[in-house]
Amino acid sequence: MNLPPIARVRQSFDQPEEADVAGAVARAVATSRLASRAPARGRIAITVGSRGIADIPTIARATVDAVRDLGFSPFVVAAMGSHGGGAADGQRALLAELGVTERTVGCPIRCEMDTVVLGTDAFGQPIHFDRNAHEADGIVLLNRVKPHTSFRGRYESGLLKMLAIGLGKRQGAAQVHKLGLPGLKRMLPEVGAFLLQRTPVALGIAILENASDRVSKIVAVEPEEILDVEPGLLEEARALMPGLPFDQIDVLIVGELGKNYSGTGMDPAVIGRLKVETAADHPRPVVTRLAVLDVSEESRGNALGIGFADLTTERLVRGVDPTPVRVNCFTSNFLARGRVPMALSTDRDVLTACLETCWRLDPAEARMAIIPNTLELTSLWVTRPLAAEVERLPGLTFETDFQPIPLDSAGTLDQERLFPGSLRARRRDRRIPS
């Protein structure tokens, strides 16, 4: 097949950005009531999760320094539910990959998986809570607020989720997810409210990010205000999220999936597919044929989200570590996201198969888009049938003429050439000797 030519499109977003991230964190802590909520020289647990939050080493270090400036003794606690294989060593390794180590943050990091049971939920299930955090004199809930990848509700991903699931460790995360989507929507606020009353939460620090994956805002939230304030922050974060501009796409090619791009490998809000049992997909975009080519190095083989795709490459499948995929799927009770689609030998084979099966008689008529991942969406490539929408929709501009898809002699897509500003390209550039 002669593959159709593509052109690069620039997508512009509203991009409010915090110029001084460390300073914003310091101000948030200093102007809060944290100083009065724990005894002098008390031990303060600061939560850091597994998500690829922008500037997380800087944010974590600034939080540690600000807490220490108040006279407390800070430590970081790994708050990531079942991630890292649900093991202490795996969670410590995940934090290190994010740049969060005892050296970079300047304090101890506790990753033990031990929990205490503080009560039961409305279904009679035990409510687990991280032992290290529970034994601290105060807890600073540090987390990004953003839409959840599996459901819509008043509370999604944020401070309450960090409290109920992140600090629940593997057992607590499993209990909250036990009843699937209906249980998750109900139990997140219920368990979170319970824990706010029975644990030493002393402050919340909410992080909002813009569409370029940069810090937009840092907000200090007092514990008694979390239930009221977080929904507004969630809607603000939702308005900042990147997305694809088209309602219908025949073929969508995603260069990489990864936990560093989305907790589900590929963001359902971007690709339009939810892959949650009994739940409908998002109304837009409607994608006929979806393929993913690689798993990011940062994911260390955790290819959760591969089940969103219809087609993939044999090299991606060879790089999958099934253990973290199984742990994530069995903890969340969303199994479809871990299913492996049909795998083909080369990227050319994948593109060809997508175009041959996307319900168009002529591949030249296919509305195809290529993106590096579901997080970095300021640049994408499209085929000619999408040109009219690019010219009509606000915030979209063509940056190149239409040109052949760059494939090497082995049939591999040159993703670094297509997306020179992407994480993948930056990763390659770091390896090239100067």
Stockholm file with secondary structure:
# STOCKHOLM 1.0

chainA/1-434         MNLPPIARVRQSFDQPEEADVAGAVARAVATSRLASRAPARGRIAITVGSRGIADIPTIARATVDAVRDLGFSPFVVAAMGSHGGGAADGQRALLAELGVTERTVGCPIRCEMDTVVLGTDAFGQPIHFDRNAHEADGIVLLNRVKPHTSFRGRYESGLLKMLAIGLGKRQGAAQVHKLGLPGLKRMLPEVGAFLLQRTPVALGIAILENASDRVSKIVAVEPEEILDVEPGLLEEARALMPGLPFDQIDVLIVGELGKNYSGTGMDPAVIGRLKVETAADHPRPVVTRLAVLDVSEESRGNALGIGFADLTTERLVRGVDPTPVRVNCFTSNFLARGRVPMALSTDRDVLTACLETCWRLDPAEARMAIIPNTLELTSLWVTRPLAAEVERLPGLTFETDFQPIPLDSAGTLDQERLFPGSLRARRRDRRIPS
#=GR chainA/1-434 SS CCCCCBEEEEECCCCCCCSCHHHHHHHHHHTSSGGGTSCTTCEEEEEECSSCCTTHHHHHHHHHHHHHHTTCEEEEEECCTTTGGGSHHHHHHHHHHTTCCHHHHTSCEECCCCEEEEEECTTSCEEEEEHHHHTSSEEEEEEECBCCSSCCSSSCBSHHHIIIIITTHHHHHHHHHTTHHHHHHHHHHHHHHHHHHHSCEEEEEEEEECTTSCEEEEEEECGGGHHHHHHHHHHHHHHHCCCCSCSEEEEEEEEEECTTTCTTSSCHHHHSCCCCTTCCCCSSCEEEEEEEEEECGGGTTCCTTGGGCSEEEHHHHHTCCHHHHHHHHHHHTCCGGGCCCEEESSHHHHHHHHHHSSSCSSGGGCCEEEESCSSCCSEEEECGGGHHHHHHSTTEEECSCCBCCCBCTTSCBCHHHHCTTSHHHHHHHHHSCC
#=GC SS_cons         CCCCCBEEEEECCCCCCCSCHHHHHHHHHHTSSGGGTSCTTCEEEEEECSSCCTTHHHHHHHHHHHHHHTTCEEEEEECCTTTGGGSHHHHHHHHHHTTCCHHHHTSCEECCCCEEEEEECTTSCEEEEEHHHHTSSEEEEEEECBCCSSCCSSSCBSHHHIIIIITTHHHHHHHHHTTHHHHHHHHHHHHHHHHHHHSCEEEEEEEEECTTSCEEEEEEECGGGHHHHHHHHHHHHHHHCCCCSCSEEEEEEEEEECTTTCTTSSCHHHHSCCCCTTCCCCSSCEEEEEEEEEECGGGTTCCTTGGGCSEEEHHHHHTCCHHHHHHHHHHHTCCGGGCCCEEESSHHHHHHHHHHSSSCSSGGGCCEEEESCSSCCSEEEECGGGHHHHHHSTTEEECSCCBCCCBCTTSCBCHHHHCTTSHHHHHHHHHSCC
//
